[in-house]
């Protein structure tokens, strides 16, 4: 290891390795895309995701080759006489004269980095810039939330004093006026209380006739006639606003009233469980050869992981179809192949039937279908599209897998796009011609769902 140190006394080699460790999180997100495209998906299940360590680049410490001395390198920590320091020594299994020994026959263990679905969903959100916010459907509990609601009665401990003070302060600002200025107006020669009151009303001063009569009566005789007119008062006496008065004198009294009192009580919050059912549909007809089936698996499996990580409860339904449709287990879903024709609507008919167990009012629902876009004549227009419109779901998606390019009669995906358009917020169509298209297809599907799923 390099013994040179930086200004903080940290060895340079160690510092470099620490920097590499800090970069692991960022590197792992980049590795996710590679894993989705090329990794061994068969080692994972919806509840546990295993990414081969060979995909994830983990940092490791290594010796600086420029450092040539001071390290014992012999067997057991004691070098042999004449053994050069700093040169690699023969290891068990190496042949004589540096030749390689016979290869071992034992199989090596392949290690995996385990990632739970929630972590996978978070990493994929960051990697692809997704903003899917699952919505709760089924109310499982009602509980007290923050004290944000107000009522006119309640215990003293819940009195909203701040609000009451603001109401009283607003009243004070609305009712207060410059009393000294009005007293000066009362000193105008020959002016009557009624004339003072009329002038004050014209100035929008909140003063009563009773107050003016009292103030006018208290003026000493020798001060009456001090001013010849109100205009002279305005020209010689500074008139002070309520705000200026408060800044100078402060607030000695705030007029509270019973009607200002409000008591805080907790908002009743409905806690909703985020449940999702995902219907995966796959064409297993004779045209769906191995490469097409593999591309379906590479697209659907990460979608399952992602939604498992996003929702509290996730259930999956797998439907295989050729000209007919039937429900299968996940273990069989990606491997089935039949020799029959293709009728995609049969799968949607079965999906509609199975989804009756998952009411739209309680469950978020996703319907993902995949195939090579080959379908029986007019089935897409006459049966599939109407059923997609009838089945309530957060999102319908169709993934076309055509590694060799579009076949002449592979028109199902194009017909869906033509009908629903490319900007629909509840229907997505993606094209996967090879592994490099998988990540883009997943982004296309997951970024399509709109905000309103009701």
Order of alpha helices (4+ residues) and beta strands (2+ residues): alpha-alpha-beta-beta-alpha-beta-beta-alpha-alpha-alpha-alpha-alpha-alpha-beta-beta-beta-alpha-beta-beta-alpha-alpha-beta-alpha-beta-alpha-beta-alpha
